[in-house]
Amino acid sequence: MDDRTFRNAMGKFATGVTVITSSLNGQVRGMTANAFMSVSLNPKLVLISVGEKAKMNSVIQQTGKFAVNILSDQQQALSMLFAGQLKEERNVEFAWMDGHPILPDSLANILCDVDISYIAGDHTLYVGKVTDIYMKEGDPLLFFAGKYCTVAGLANEG
């Protein structure tokens, strides 16, 4: 199969949208990711997948810390910004929780210390030990078939 067929098939799996954040030497970095999952309840572990060439990969390797910001349906512009889809400069306001930069108004901010990492193909998989969680009410931003959508948007298409 070719790369496009593989990507199209993976796009059939609807996911939530996250922005992974970390900070190195006072500079905050963020990247949009939908490769995120819960791994374990005891201990509390999550997994993210970061491209080998992504700047975030080096930051997480050096700091051993990251935050997963689960985006609300009101945060599509932030997802697009951190995915490199918006070219104009934007000043993003971060909040700080226990030394982690987070995106305010996210549905959840999950603070993590790297427990272990694995190189898998052209990505590094980071298993993070969850150190704290902050949550808010709202609806999630979703990604399906290469497009952003919302819970209401999917329900209306059914």
C-alpha positions in Angstrom: 0.0 0.0 0.0 1.2 3.6 -0.6 1.5 6.3 2.1 -1.7 8.0 1.1 -3.8 4.8 1.5 -2.3 4.3 5.0 -3.0 7.9 6.0 -6.6 7.7 4.7 -7.2 4.5 6.6 -5.8 6.0 9.8 -8.0 9.0 9.3 -11.1 6.8 9.6 -10.4 6.6 13.4 -11.9 9.7 15.0 -9.7 11.2 17.7 -9.7 14.1 20.1 -7.1 16.8 19.5 -4.3 17.7 21.9 -1.5 20.2 22.1 1.6 18.9 23.8 3.5 21.6 25.6 6.9 21.8 27.4 9.4 24.4 28.2 13.2 24.5 27.9 15.3 27.4 29.1 12.3 29.6 29.5 11.0 29.0 26.0 7.6 27.3 25.6 7.1 24.8 22.8 3.9 23.3 21.6 2.8 20.8 19.0 -0.6 19.5 17.9 -1.1 15.8 18.3 -3.9 13.3 18.1 -1.6 10.4 18.8 -2.4 10.3 22.6 -3.8 7.5 24.7 -4.3 6.4 28.3 -2.0 3.4 29.1 -2.5 2.5 32.8 -4.6 3.4 35.8 -2.1 2.1 38.4 0.4 3.7 37.9 -1.3 6.5 36.0 0.4 6.5 32.6 -0.4 8.1 29.2 1.4 7.8 25.9 2.2 10.4 23.2 3.9 10.0 19.8 6.3 12.6 18.6 7.9 12.7 15.2 11.7 12.2 15.3 12.3 15.5 13.4 9.9 17.6 15.5 11.5 20.3 17.7 9.3 19.0 20.6 11.2 15.7 20.5 14.4 17.3 21.6 12.7 19.5 24.2 11.0 16.5 25.9 14.3 14.5 25.7 16.1 17.3 27.5 13.4 18.2 30.1 11.8 14.8 30.8 8.5 16.6 31.1 5.4 17.5 29.1 1.8 18.5 29.4 -1.1 17.1 27.3 -3.8 19.8 26.7 -7.0 18.2 25.5 -8.6 20.9 23.4 -12.2 22.0 23.5 -14.3 22.7 20.4 -13.5 26.4 21.0 -9.8 25.9 20.5 -9.5 24.9 16.9 -7.3 27.9 16.1 -4.8 26.8 18.7 -4.7 23.4 17.2 -4.1 24.9 13.7 -1.4 27.2 15.1 0.6 24.5 16.8 0.2 22.2 13.7 1.8 24.9 11.5 -1.4 25.4 9.6 -1.6 29.1 10.5 1.3 31.2 9.2 0.6 34.5 10.9 2.3 35.3 14.2 0.1 34.9 17.2 0.9 35.6 20.9 -0.3 32.6 22.9 -0.9 33.1 26.6 0.2 30.1 28.6 -0.7 29.4 32.2 1.7 27.6 34.5 0.9 24.6 36.7 3.6 23.0 38.7 6.3 24.2 36.3 4.5 23.1 33.2 3.2 25.5 30.5 -0.5 24.7 29.8 -3.2 26.1 27.6 -6.0 27.7 29.6 -9.5 26.7 28.8 -8.6 23.2 27.6 -10.9 20.4 28.7 -8.0 18.8 30.6 -4.4 19.6 31.2 -2.4 16.5 32.1 1.0 17.1 33.6 3.6 14.3 33.0 7.1 13.2 33.8 8.6 10.9 31.2 8.6 7.4 32.5 10.1 5.7 29.5 10.5 6.3 25.7 10.7 4.1 22.7 11.8 4.8 19.2 9.2 3.4 16.8 9.8 4.0 13.1 10.0 7.7 12.5 8.5 8.7 15.9 9.4 8.5 19.6 6.7 7.1 21.9 6.8 8.8 25.3 5.1 7.1 28.2 4.4 9.8 30.8 3.7 9.3 34.5 0.8 11.6 35.3 1.7 14.0 38.2 -1.4 16.1 38.1 -4.6 16.9 36.2 -6.8 20.0 35.8 -10.2 19.7 34.1 -13.0 21.9 32.9 -16.4 21.2 31.4 -17.1 21.5 27.7 -17.2 19.6 24.4 -14.1 18.2 22.6 -12.5 19.2 19.4 -12.4 16.2 17.1 -10.4 15.1 14.1 -11.9 12.7 11.5 -11.0 12.0 7.8 -8.5 14.9 7.8 -10.9 17.5 9.1 -11.8 19.2 12.3 -15.3 18.5 13.6 -17.3 18.6 16.8 -19.5 16.2 18.6 -22.5 18.1 17.4 -21.1 18.1 13.8 -20.7 14.4 13.8 -24.2 13.8 15.3 -25.7 15.9 12.6 -24.0 13.9 9.8 -25.4 10.6 11.1 
